[in-house]
Amino acid sequence: MIRDEALGLFRKITALHTEPVLLVAADSRVLAANPAAVRLLPGVEDESPLSALVSESADDVDRFVRQWLRTGHPTPAGLTLHGYDGVRLRCRCFGARAQWLPAPAVHLRAVRIDPGDRFLTLKDRVNALERERILRFRATEDRAALNAALAAVHARLGHLHALVTSLAAAATPEAVGELVAKHVPTVLGCTRADLHLKDSTPVYANLRIPVPPHAMLALTTDSPPLPEHLASVTTLIGGALRRF
């Protein structure tokens, strides 16, 4: 625990500073604040976590605190402090380990920056580039997924067209069965498809689907086809059989 005399020493050292100065524990909790910080930041004397006083996320604040604890030289980072009446104060915060205290803590000094500050401009530019990179990456992924889906649709339409034209040219029910065995596995993504007329005995299959008016479609497949795909295929086969 940081001793009371150490906290008193911090307050004496920072009492005349015109800029906000905070003493932050290793767990990101604010232990002490100078008068300038008290005048500027509501709730700063309540031993709140530093993340409650800024706009940045708790993960970002914890990362900054860990970084500051590792160095004895003031290291800058950008934080947006919450002032009174909802005012947001963009600051360059210089943090370093308070080596004169007995427990791990960060001595943090906040300097307000104007919109033309080069540090702020560079930080905003880096953040904007990172957001753009993420958006481009997601757009590339979405485009690849869309292209794959379109390719699958085009391929299925091609297989369906081949099935339709073949069934239209079939001259006998037996020819329909041969065409089903040839084309339906590709259309439905199954291993095998057998068309059995009403008077025949179906072989073993995972799925057996009645095909009006007088047939059954037996499918050997690892996973059932989509219902709408199966319905379109059975409708085509049933239409071809009705001619006989």
C-alpha positions in Angstrom: 0.0 0.0 0.0 1.2 3.5 -0.7 1.8 5.2 2.6 -0.1 8.4 3.5 3.1 10.4 3.7 3.9 9.3 0.1 0.5 10.6 -1.1 1.1 13.8 0.9 4.5 14.2 -0.9 2.8 13.8 -4.3 0.3 16.5 -3.5 3.0 18.9 -2.3 5.1 18.2 -5.5 2.1 18.8 -7.8 0.1 21.5 -5.9 1.5 24.3 -8.0 1.2 22.6 -11.4 -1.3 24.3 -13.7 -1.8 21.1 -15.7 -3.7 18.0 -14.4 -1.4 15.5 -12.6 -2.6 12.1 -11.5 -1.2 9.3 -9.4 -2.4 6.0 -10.8 -2.0 2.6 -9.3 -1.0 -0.5 -11.2 -4.7 -1.6 -11.4 -5.5 1.8 -13.2 -7.2 3.2 -10.1 -6.6 6.9 -9.5 -5.0 7.3 -6.1 -4.4 11.1 -6.0 -4.9 14.2 -8.1 -3.5 17.7 -7.9 -5.7 20.7 -7.6 -5.7 21.4 -11.3 -7.0 17.9 -12.0 -9.7 18.3 -9.3 -10.9 21.5 -10.8 -11.0 20.0 -14.3 -12.2 16.4 -13.8 -15.4 15.5 -11.9 -15.1 12.4 -9.8 -11.3 12.3 -9.9 -11.1 12.3 -6.0 -13.3 9.2 -5.7 -10.5 6.7 -6.4 -12.3 5.8 -9.7 -10.5 3.8 -12.4 -8.8 6.0 -14.9 -11.0 4.5 -17.6 -14.0 6.1 -16.0 -12.5 9.5 -16.5 -11.6 9.1 -20.2 -13.3 8.2 -23.5 -10.8 5.4 -24.3 -11.7 1.8 -23.5 -10.6 0.1 -20.3 -8.3 -2.3 -22.3 -6.5 0.7 -23.9 -6.1 2.4 -20.5 -4.7 -0.7 -18.9 -2.3 -1.1 -21.7 -1.1 2.5 -21.3 -0.6 2.0 -17.6 1.4 -1.2 -18.0 3.6 0.6 -20.6 4.1 3.6 -18.2 5.0 1.3 -15.3 7.9 -0.2 -17.3 9.6 3.1 -17.9 11.2 5.8 -15.7 10.9 8.4 -18.5 7.7 10.2 -19.4 6.1 8.5 -22.3 3.3 10.1 -24.3 -0.1 8.7 -25.1 -3.3 10.3 -26.3 -6.3 10.3 -23.9 -9.6 12.2 -24.0 -10.5 13.4 -20.5 -14.1 13.9 -19.4 -14.4 17.4 -18.0 -17.4 19.1 -16.4 -20.7 19.7 -18.4 -19.8 16.9 -20.8 -16.7 18.7 -22.2 -14.2 16.3 -23.9 -10.6 17.4 -23.4 -8.1 15.8 -25.8 -4.8 15.5 -24.1 -1.3 14.2 -24.6 -0.6 12.3 -21.3 2.9 11.8 -20.2 3.2 8.8 -17.9 6.2 7.2 -16.1 6.6 5.0 -13.1 6.7 7.0 -9.8 10.0 5.6 -8.6 9.9 7.7 -5.4 6.8 5.7 -4.2 7.1 2.3 -2.4 4.4 0.6 -4.5 4.0 0.4 -8.3 2.3 3.6 -9.5 2.3 5.9 -12.5 2.9 9.7 -12.3 0.7 11.0 -15.1 0.7 14.6 -16.4 -2.0 15.7 -19.0 -1.4 18.4 -21.5 -4.3 19.7 -23.6 -3.7 19.7 -27.3 -5.3 21.8 -30.0 -6.7 20.3 -33.3 -3.5 21.3 -35.2 -1.2 19.4 -32.9 1.2 17.2 -34.9 1.0 14.3 -32.5 -2.8 14.3 -32.6 -2.9 14.6 -36.3 -0.5 11.7 -36.7 -2.5 9.6 -34.2 -5.8 10.3 -36.0 -4.2 9.5 -39.4 -2.9 6.1 -38.0 -6.3 5.3 -36.6 -8.0 6.3 -39.9 -5.6 4.1 -41.8 -6.3 1.2 -39.5 -10.1 1.6 -39.8 -9.7 1.7 -43.6 -7.5 -1.5 -43.6 -10.1 -3.3 -41.5 -12.9 -2.2 -43.9 -11.0 -3.2 -46.9 -10.2 -6.6 -45.4 -13.8 -7.2 -44.6 -14.9 -6.0 -48.0 -12.5 -8.5 -49.6 -13.8 -11.3 -47.5 -17.4 -10.4 -48.3 -16.6 -10.1 -52.0 -14.9 -13.5 -52.0 -17.9 -15.1 -50.2 -20.3 -13.5 -52.7 -18.3 -14.7 -55.7 -18.2 -18.2 -54.3 -21.9 -18.2 -53.7 -22.6 -16.9 -57.2 -20.3 -19.5 -58.7 -22.2 -22.2 -56.8 -25.6 -20.9 -58.1 -24.3 -20.7 -61.7 -23.0 -24.3 -61.4 -26.3 -25.6 -60.1 -28.2 -23.8 -62.8 -26.0 -25.4 -65.4 -26.6 -28.9 -63.9 -30.3 -28.3 -63.7 -30.4 -27.2 -67.3 -28.5 -30.4 -68.3 -31.1 -32.4 -66.4 -34.1 -30.6 -67.9 -32.8 -31.0 -71.5 -32.0 -34.6 -71.0 -35.3 -35.5 -69.4 -37.1 -33.7 -72.3 -35.4 -36.0 -74.8 -36.0 -39.3 -72.8 -38.1 -41.8 -74.8 -38.9 -44.3 -72.1 -39.3 -44.5 -68.3 -36.1 -46.6 -68.3 -34.2 -43.7 -70.0 -35.5 -41.3 -67.4 -34.0 -43.6 -64.7 -30.7 -43.7 -66.5 -30.6 -39.9 -66.8 -31.5 -39.5 -63.1 -28.6 -41.7 -62.1 -26.3 -39.6 -64.4 -27.4 -36.1 -63.5 -29.1 -36.0 -60.1 -26.1 -36.7 -57.9 -24.4 -33.6 -59.4 -27.5 -31.5 -59.0 -28.2 -32.5 -55.4 -24.6 -33.2 -54.2 -25.2 -36.8 -53.3 -23.2 -40.0 -53.9 -25.8 -41.9 -55.9 -29.4 -41.5 -57.2 -31.7 -44.4 -58.3 -35.1 -44.0 -59.7 -37.4 -47.0 -59.0 -40.7 -47.5 -60.8 -43.7 -48.6 -58.7 -43.2 -52.3 -59.4 -39.5 -52.4 -58.5 -37.8 -52.9 -55.1 -35.6 -49.9 -54.0 -32.0 -50.6 -53.0 -30.5 -49.4 -49.7 -30.4 -45.6 -49.6 -30.3 -42.9 -47.0 -33.3 -41.1 -48.4 -36.4 -42.4 -50.3 -38.6 -39.8 -51.8 -41.9 -40.6 -53.5 -42.1 -39.1 -57.0 -45.7 -38.9 -58.4 -47.3 -40.5 -60.2 -45.6 -43.9 -59.9 -41.9 -43.8 -58.9 -39.5 -43.4 -55.9 -36.2 -41.6 -55.8 -33.6 -43.3 -53.7 -30.6 -41.1 -52.7 -27.3 -42.2 -51.1 -25.9 -39.1 -49.5 -23.8 -37.9 -46.5 -26.2 -35.0 -45.8 -29.8 -34.3 -47.0 -30.2 -31.9 -49.9 -31.9 -28.6 -49.3 -35.7 -29.1 -49.4 -36.2 -26.6 -52.2 -33.5 -28.3 -54.4 -35.1 -31.7 -53.8 -38.6 -30.4 -54.6 -37.4 -28.9 -57.9 -35.7 -32.2 -59.0 -38.6 -34.4 -58.0 -41.0 -32.1 -59.9 -38.8 -32.4 -63.1 -38.7 -36.2 -62.8 -42.4 -36.5 -62.2 -43.1 -34.3 -65.2 -41.0 -36.5 -67.4 -42.7 -39.8 -66.2 -46.2 -38.4 -66.8 -45.5 -38.6 -70.5 -45.5 -42.4 -70.4 
